Amino acid sequence: MLVTERPRLRPHVRRGYSPSDPGFAYLEDLLGLCGAPQRLTPHESSWLSLLDGDHTLSEIHGDAARSSGVQLPLQDLVRWVERLDQGLLLDTPRFRQAVASPIRPARHAGGCYAADATELRHQLAGYFTHPRGPGLPHKGQPDGSLRVALLPHIDYRWGGVSYAWAFKEIVERTAASLFVIIATSHYSQHRFTLTRKHFQTPLGIVPTDGQFIDRIVRHYGNGLFDDEWLAHLPEHSVELEAVFLRYLYEGRQDVRIVPLVVGSFHDCVLAHQTPTERSDIARMVNALRRAVAETHEPICWLISGDLAHQGPKFNPNEQLTPALLERSQMVDQELLRHAVAGDAAGYFGIIASEQDRRNICGFPPTYLLFEAVKPAAGRVVHYDRVVQPDGYASVSWASMVW
């Protein structure tokens, strides 16, 4: 039975085209709820602009026939609309129920990491036991000396060993069960976005800590959930940390996360303005500090952020020459020297001096954490980068602990 007589496309769906498939359009779901893009015939493409919630099915059918000069059976339109609804592409109760779920699905299972639990355990263990890996962590009593860790969020296929180096330190050196993840936001234009959704993984649920989230909201104010769907549902920067946590603390029911994604600080770079001079950033620094002051248990802070993103993929006119890559690695090391000391001003100064031309995606969460927590006496436990053979892109990253 048809759900709605006046169908409406839901938010965060866009139409695109493929050069290899001329004459056809594609519907892409930016939230990643419906899998692969849906191919549209020319007739379906002509119906698309009329899915505005105002036109009835009969009106859509008639308007499309008049504009194209081709009369298709109304039942073809009905079946297409039903298919879109089943694919969660329409703003209907089916879609609303999906996004209202308290569980965020494992968006990148079967891609970045194995969807099968046994295969996933084998995959993650392999990063620790890899010839360049740190070895499996010792799961004795942690010494409690670790407060903060910086981790990559690059695809496991390239950065898995770097994750292992940082997570070995975390398991062996933090007594915390509460992990506050300050992560790069790749999709939303909002500065800060929280979610209360628990994170599904092939190894079970990683729950969020609602009380700590409430404290942040109380001290920051409104707006932290305004773009929750786009900021969190397709995002990998929290998910890839949550999967490792569930693996390493499998069987532990007390482990919780606080997922806060942080959008761009590029406006600060362009204005030559220290980020904490922006009222919203200063307010979040204060909110995190006050939330900590009201929390009576250890906290482990995880920064999820990579370093430089270079090449034509990120800067259309930039070529990945040996000289450029060598200089980028040198600047990475300078940036990490400031990070080791928790020097927020020096860290920002390097990025601002080059107008963030190297696209340091971990800059916003790292700077925010430095100001909120003031870590010191850190060290780099692993540094790496990938350069694509075709010279299209290069990404660098580091694992650090304080």
N, C-alpha and C positions, 0 to 999 in steps of 0.2 A: 504494500500500500504506500502511495506517495506521501511523504512527510509534510510537504508544504505545497500550497497552490501558488505561492509567490516566492520562488526560490531566490536566495541571495548568496553570492559568494562570501565566504568568511574572510576575516582579516588574515593578512600575511600569506596570500596566494597571488602569484604573478604569472603573467603569460610571457613565454619566451619562444625563441626560434632556434633551430639547429641548421647550420650551413649544409650539413650532410643529408638533410631531409627537407628539401625545399617544398613549399606548398602546405606544410603542416605546422601547426603551433603546438606548444607544450604548456601544460599547467604545472607549475612548480610550487611545492609547499615549503615555505621558508621555515616552518616549525618542525619539519621532518616527521610528521605524523603519518603520512600516507605513502612513504617509500618513494619509488621512482616517479619522475614526472609523468603525467598522463598525456598521451598523444591526442591531439584534436584534429578531426577532419575539417575541411573548409566550412562545412555546414555547422559543425559544432562550434567552430571559432566564431561564426556569425551570431550564434545564440549567446555567446559568452557575455557580451556587453549589456545584454538585457537581463542578466541575473542580478538585479539590483534591489529585489524585495518589493518593488512597486508593480512590476508586470506579472500578470497571471500567465500560466502555461499557454493558454489559448492566444493571448496577446503576443507572447514571444514567438509562437508558431506562425501567427499571421504576419508579424513585422518582418521576421526572417524570410518568409516566402516572398513578400513584396520587394524586399531589398535585393534578393538573389535571383528572383524570377523562377525559382524551383520550388515546387510544392512537395514536401516530404510528409509522410504519415505522422500525425501527432504522436503516435505511440513511440516513434523513434526518439522524439524529444523527451517523452516521459521516461523511457528506459535510460537515456543519458543522464537526466537529472537524478534518477535513483542511483545510478552508478557513482556520480559525484558525491552523493550523500553517504553512500557506503564507504567511499574513500576519504571521508571526513573533510571534504572540500567546500561544503556548504555550511552556512550558519544555521544549524538545526539542533534539536535536542541531542542528537547522536554526537555531534562535535562538542557541544557544551559539556556533555557528560565526560567525554574523553579528557578535556583540559581541566575539568573540575576534580579529577581524580587526585587523591592525596599522594599518589605514587607517581614519580617521574619515571617514564620507561627508560630502559637501557638503550639510548639512542644509537650508540656506536658499536654495540655488540654485533658480531658477525662481520665487522669491517676492520676497525682498529684492533680489536681483540676478539678472541674466540667466544662464541655464544654458548657453547657447551661447557658446563662447569668443570669437568675433568680436563678437557683440553685447555681451558683457561688456567687452571692450576699449573699445568705443565708449562704453558707459555710463560707465565710470570716467574715461576721457579727458574726457568732457563735464563732469565736476565740476571739473576743473582749468580748462577753457576757458570755463566758465559766466561770464556778465557779473559775477557776484559772486565768481568764483573767483580763484585766485592766478596762473593761467597754468601751463603745463606745466613740470615741474622741469627744470633744467639737469643733465645727467648727466655732468658732468666729474668731476674729482678732488674729492671732498668735503673740507672743511677740518677735519673731525674734532672740531668744537667742541661738537656736540650729544651729550648723555648720556641725557636723559630726554625723553619726550613724553607728554602727556596727549591722548587721542583720545576722541571719542564712540563709543558703540556703538548709537546710535539707527539706525533704518532708514535706508538710503541715500537713500530718497525724500525724506526731510526733512533729513538731516544730511550728504549727500554732499559739499557744498561745504566744510563744516567739516573733513571727513576730508582733503580735498585740500589745505587750508592747512597742516595738520600734516604730511602726508606729503611735501609739497614741501620743507619744512624738513628732514625726515629724509633724503631722498635727497641733498640738497645739502650736508648738514652732518654726517652720520655716516659713518665709515669702517668701522663694525661690520658683520659678517655674522651675528652672533648677536643675536637679538632676544628678550629675556625679557619676556613679556606677562603683566602682573599685571592680572587682569580680574575684573569683578563676577560673582559666582555667583548666578544667579536661581532655581535649582531645588533644589539640595542644601542640607540643613541642616548639613552639615559645614563647619567653618571654612575649611579649606584642602584643595584637591584638585588633584593633578597628573594628567597622562596622558602616556603614551609614544607614543600613537597619532600617526601622521603625518596631516596635514590635506589631504584631497582638495579641489581647487578645479577649476572648468572650465578653468583654465589650467595644471593640473598639480599635483603634490604639493608641499606645504610640509613638509619633514621636521622632526621634533623633534630636539633635541640630547640624546641619552641620557646623555652624560658629565656635563653640567651638572645634569640631573635627578638623576643618581646622587649628586652632591655635596650637593644640597639634602636628599635623603633621608638621607644619611649623617649630616648634622649636625642634622636635625630629629627623625628617628626614625620610628616606625611610624604608619600611619593615613592617609597621603597618597593612597592609592588605594582606600580603603574604600568610597567612593560614586562611583567613577569613571564608571559608566554614566550615572547621573542628572545628575551635575555637568557632564559634557562632551558627551554625545551630542546633547542638544537645545539646548545653549547656543550663543548667537550672539555673545557678547562677545569670544571669541577668534577665531571664524570670520571675522567681518567685518574684523578687522585682517589676518588671514592672506591673505584674498583680495586686498587692496590690496598687500601685500608681494609676493605672487606676480606680480601685474601689473607692479609697478614694477621688480622684479628678475627679470623673465622671462628665462630663459636662464642665470641664475646658479645654479650647483649648490652653492655654499658657504653660501647663506642658510638658516639654521635658526631655529627658535623653541623657547621653553620655555613651555608653556601652564600657568599656575597661576591657578586661579580662587579667589576669596576670598569667603567667606560673610559674613553679617551681623555687625556689631559693636554691634548695638543693646543687647545686655546691658551693654556698657560705658557707653553713654549713660544707661540707666536707673539704673545703680549709681553714676553720677557718678565713674567710674573711668577714668583714662587707659588706653587700650587696651594699652599695653605693660606695664601692671600684671598683665594676664592672662598666665599662664605660657605658653599655646600661642602667643599672638601674639609675646611676647618671644622664644620659641624660634624662630619663623619669621624674625624680624628677624635674629637671630644666624646662622641657617642661610644666609640669603641673603648676609650679609656674608662668611661664611667660604667660601661657594661662589665668590664674586667673587675673594677672595684667592687661590684655587687655580686661577683661570682666567687663562691667559696670552694673551688676545686682547681686543680692544675689545668692549664690550657696549653695546647700545642698549636702554634700558628703555622699554617702552610700557605706559602705564596705560590700560586700557579702562574708562571709566566716565562716566556722564552726571551731570547736576546734579539740579535739583528735579523732582519728580513730584507734580503737584497736580491737584485736581479730584475729582469723585465717583468716578472710576475707582480712585483710590488712597486717598482719604479720603471715605467715603460722605456725610458731612454738610457737605462743603466746596463752596462755590460759587465759581466763577472770576470774581470781580468785578474791574473795572479797578483798584481800590485794592489788592486782594490781589496781582494780577499785577505792579503797579508796585513794591510792597514786596518781592516775591520777587526781582525783578530787582536791586534795591538790595542785598539780602542776598547774592545771587550775586556781585556785584562785590566786596563786602567779603570773601567767602570766597576769591575769586580773588586778592585782594591778599595774603592770607596764603600762598596757594599759590605765588605768584610768588617769595616769599622762602623757600619750602620750610619754612615755619613750621608744623610738625606740631601744636604745642600750641595756637597761635592758630586754626588750621584746625579742630581738634577742639573748641575752646572755643565757636566759633560754632554748630556743629552741636549740641553738648550743650546750649547755652543755649536752643535752641528744641525740645529733645527730639526732634530729627530729624523734626519734623512735616512737613517738605517732602520727606522721602524721598530724600535724596541718595544715589543708588545707587552712585556712584563713591567714596563716603567710605572704605569698607574698603581697596580696592586703593591709593587715593591715600595714605592715612595710612601704610599698610604700606611703601610705596615711600619716602615722606619719611623714615621712621625707618631704613630699611635702607640707603639710598643718600645721604641728606643733600644733595639738590640745592639750588642757590641761583642767584640772578640769572636767574630765568625770565622769560617774558613770554607774554602772551595774544596769540595770532595770529588767533583768530576766536572769536566768541561768538554763539549763536543760540538760538532756542527755537521750538516749535510750539505753537499753541493750537488745539485742535479747534473747528470752527465751532459745534458743538452744546454747547460748554462742558463736555464730559465729561472732558477731560484736557488738561493742559499739561505739556510736558517741556522743560527747558533743558539746554544743554551748552556745552562750551568746548573749544577746541584750544589747547594750551600747549606750550612747549618750554623746556628748561633746558640 
